[in-house]
Amino acid sequence: MKKYSFVLILIMSLGQVFSQKKPKKKDSIVEVINVITSYTPTISDAFKIKKTPKIILSNTISKKKLSYSIFSAPVASTFVPKSGVVKGIDVGKKERLFDNYLALGFGNYTTPFIEFFLHQNRKFETDYGIYLKYTSSENGVKNTFLNNEFSTLNLGGFYLKEERGFTWKIGGNMYQKQYNWYGLPNISFDNNTINSIAAKQTYGFYEVESEVVFEDSYFDNIKGALSLFDDKFGSKEVGFLLKPSLKIPLGFISKNLSELELQTNINYLQGEFEQNYLNNSNIKYSFFNLGIHPVYRVNWNKLSIKLGSKIYLTSDIKNSLTDILAYPDLEITYPVISNLINFYAGASGDLHMNSFQNFSEQNPFVSPTLFLTQTNEQYNLFGGINGIISSNISFNVKASYKSDEDHALFVRNNSKSNGVFNASTSLLGYEYGNSFNVFYDDISTLSIFGEIEIDASKRFSIGATIQINSYSTTFQQEAWNLPKIEGAIYGKYKNNNWYANANIFFVGSRMDVQYNGTFPSTIASIESLDAFTDMNLNGGYHFSDFFSAFVKLNNILGTDYDRYANYNVLGFQALAGITYKFDF
């Protein structure tokens, strides 16, 4: 074996020697081979590569055809300028924001004040919070024989969750308000009668609401609410509201078309009063509305055009009445001077579902004996000019003319007592001429509105508004308790530590009725309520990002005016307190 090995090595050595001594003709390489490894072959190694190599690849790494699609939806501007609102002011240093705050205060007329908001979120996936506000006042109204204290408690909470493709929110709100029918008419009530009047009224409102906001969907959002409203006298009102909102792209019809906004709503209201003002018969009401509101916006040359309509299928279930109503929703804006002066005009209308809750918020001294129906705003024609005069002065002037069918008017009830105590007659607390009923009339209203706002500096702004109304009634002598002129002057100031807001508003004279005698009786004459001016101021000081102090001054002039007939208001009011902001 060793001999064979020795012979093999000897032959290989001789082959190398002869190959060096006798040069061999160079080979001709006809293919270019790209070598991507660190291997460095010799010339002789090239013969090992086949001329037509056969390569077999696994099916798992074969190329696949790429297919994709794009969801194209045009984006429309949603910016809508608001009137009567102070514009943002550059205040320099950015204020630190907190998730929670607590405010405590106290004022004259034994007025405690508490407000807090507790809020938490977890990496933008969930968000939840709770809110509470309470304030009250003891007897402070002058020239009244009955208790005039009041209190308000608001409580609410919500839970929000972000899912893939949509966000949903559920929450609840409730409030409880206590008032007194303290506005007795100009009748000489004896002490026994006054002591027998149970003038307190309590309102309760309870609501569960929800909302779903979608992403990359035809549905923009869906809102829903279920509510209950009641009072101390057995009145009950149940409401249900569902409002889906859609945005439908029209690009598949033509590339030049923008999206169509489509708002729909389902509104149901049912209620009952234990009795009416005439006798002990109860009052029931029930309404159902199904509405659709399409809107299409287009820009043509310099014109911005809004094309829309409101269509309702409405039913007065109690009286078995069903109708279909349609209203325009049109507006055209034209820049008279580009980026400076704009002219606008349009036409609109709507169907307003009146409710005991809404009336009690406008006038808490209504009696729980109301007849309810819906208000048909047949049309509202308007036009005006808005814009900016200089870099810091903006204005808006608007004229409108509208026609309402069954417009609600507050009118004082007639007293069932002549002021003399009668033990055999049992009257409720609102039957002494100290409450209000609702009358309806077909009214046309011509209004002229104007406002101006001046940003005097980066920290201070001031503005004013005024509105003049002219009413034409059909059946009533006057547009009861509607002012013919209203105005306001407001201002705002803020720096790094101080802030202040002030407003002065003016309300012109209003009309109410006077009766011939006790109920039932006819209207004897018209009572004119004097115009009034009210001045308010609130402000505060930030000690740090966490602590601040505030003060609120209302009716600074101490004007003893009547908001409604025989309902004069509190005089000068002052409330001060502290606020603490924090994070958990």
Secondary structure, DSSP 4 states (H G I P E B T S, - for coil): -HHHHHHHHHHHHHHHHHHHHSPPPPP---S-----SS----GGGGGGS-SS------GGGS------------------PPSS-PPP---SSPPPP-SEEEEEEEETTTEEEEEEEEEEEETTTEEEEEEEEEEEE-S--SS-SS---EEEEEEEEEEEEEETTEEEEEEEEEEEEEEE-----S----HHHHHH---EEEEEEEEEEEEEEESSSSEEEEEEEEEEEEETTS-EEEEEEEEEEEEE--TTT-TT---EEEEEEEEEEEEEES--SSSS--EEEEEEEEEEEEEEEEEETTEEEEEEEEEEEEEETTTTEEEEEEEE-EEEEEEEETTTEEEEEEEEEEEE---HHHHHHH-TTB-S------EEEEEEEEEEEEEEEETTEEEEEEEEEEEEEEEEEEEEPPBS--SS--TT----TT-BS-SEEEEEEEEEEEEEEEEEEE--SSSEEEEEEEEEEEEE-SSSSS-TT--SEEEEEEEEEE-SSEEEEEEEEEE--EEEEEESSSSS--EEEEEEEPPEEEEEEEEEEESSSSEEEEEEEESTT----EEETTEE---SEEEEEEEEEE--
